[in-house]
Amino acid sequence: MKYILMVLTFFVGTIIPVQAVLNTRLGRQVGGPLMGSLMSFGVGMICLTLLNLGTNSTALMQLKPTATGPWYLWMGGVIGAIFVGFITWVNQEQGVALTFALVVSGQIFISLLIDHYGLFGSAVKTITLEKLAGAALIVAGIILIKK
């Protein structure tokens, strides 16, 4: 099961650059990267609403109180908006391959810190030399993609 999830995660990762290109084209059509991002989020909200209704028809009517959790739990939506808006703009400037090599690099480095310090309630997983070597190889890959 672990390997199936890894393969599925890989394939889900492959759709993110496709989303970026589609959002960029949509943005050109509807008035710019931010408007393209807004349209994308609107479609995403409709899809997630339908999925929630399809998998648990009473979920939307029985939302749990949100005031009990820390304020930063709401930042996921803000981060998503920043990410999608920025990527919708920047991939047309520097190319999809370099954009996502940099995205993956940023994700790896912050993920190592989150794991190492157990930030945001995640499990602690110490940074090792092997993990640092993997991160360094990603940086080397960025250098090669940039050339």
KARAHU-V973145 format. One record per backbone hydrogen bond with DSSP energy under -0.5 kcal/mol. CO is the residue of the C=O (numbers start at 1). NH is the residue of the N-H. E is the energy in kcal/mol with one decimal. If there is no record, write none. Layout:
co = (CO:CO)
nh = (NH:NH)
e = (E:E)
This chain:
co = (1:2:3:4:5:6:7:8:9:10:11:12:12:13:13:14:15:16:17:18:19:20:21:22:23:24:25:26:27:27:32:33:34:35:36:37:38:39:40:41:42:43:44:45:46:47:48:49:50:51:52:56:58:59:60:66:70:71:72:73:74:74:75:76:77:78:79:80:81:82:83:84:85:86:87:89:90:90:91:95:96:97:98:99:100:101:102:103:104:105:106:107:108:109:110:111:112:113:114:114:115:118:119:128:129:130:131:132:133:134:135:136:137:138:139:140:141:142:143)
nh = (5:6:7:8:9:10:11:12:13:14:15:15:16:16:17:18:19:20:21:22:23:24:25:26:27:28:29:30:31:32:36:37:38:39:40:41:42:43:44:45:46:47:48:49:50:51:52:53:54:55:56:59:62:62:63:69:73:74:75:76:77:78:79:80:81:82:83:84:85:86:87:88:89:90:91:92:93:94:95:99:100:101:102:103:104:105:106:107:108:109:110:111:112:113:114:115:116:117:118:119:125:121:122:132:133:134:135:136:137:138:139:140:141:142:143:144:145:146:147)
e = (-2.4:-1.7:-2.4:-2.8:-2.5:-2.2:-2.3:-2.5:-2.3:-1.2:-0.7:-1.1:-0.5:-0.8:-0.6:-0.6:-2.5:-2.1:-2.2:-2.6:-3.0:-2.2:-2.4:-2.7:-2.9:-2.1:-1.6:-2.3:-1.4:-4.2:-2.5:-2.3:-2.3:-2.5:-2.2:-2.7:-2.3:-2.3:-2.5:-2.7:-2.0:-2.5:-2.8:-2.3:-2.4:-2.6:-2.5:-2.5:-2.5:-2.2:-2.4:-2.2:-1.1:-0.6:-0.6:-1.1:-1.7:-1.8:-1.4:-0.8:-0.9:-0.7:-3.2:-2.6:-2.2:-2.5:-2.9:-2.8:-2.5:-2.7:-2.9:-2.3:-1.1:-3.3:-1.9:-0.8:-1.0:-2.1:-1.5:-2.0:-2.5:-1.9:-2.4:-2.2:-2.5:-2.1:-2.7:-2.6:-2.7:-2.5:-2.3:-2.2:-2.4:-1.6:-2.8:-2.8:-2.7:-2.4:-1.2:-1.5:-2.4:-1.1:-1.7:-2.3:-2.5:-2.2:-2.2:-2.3:-2.1:-1.6:-1.9:-2.3:-2.2:-1.9:-2.1:-2.1:-2.5:-2.5:-1.1)
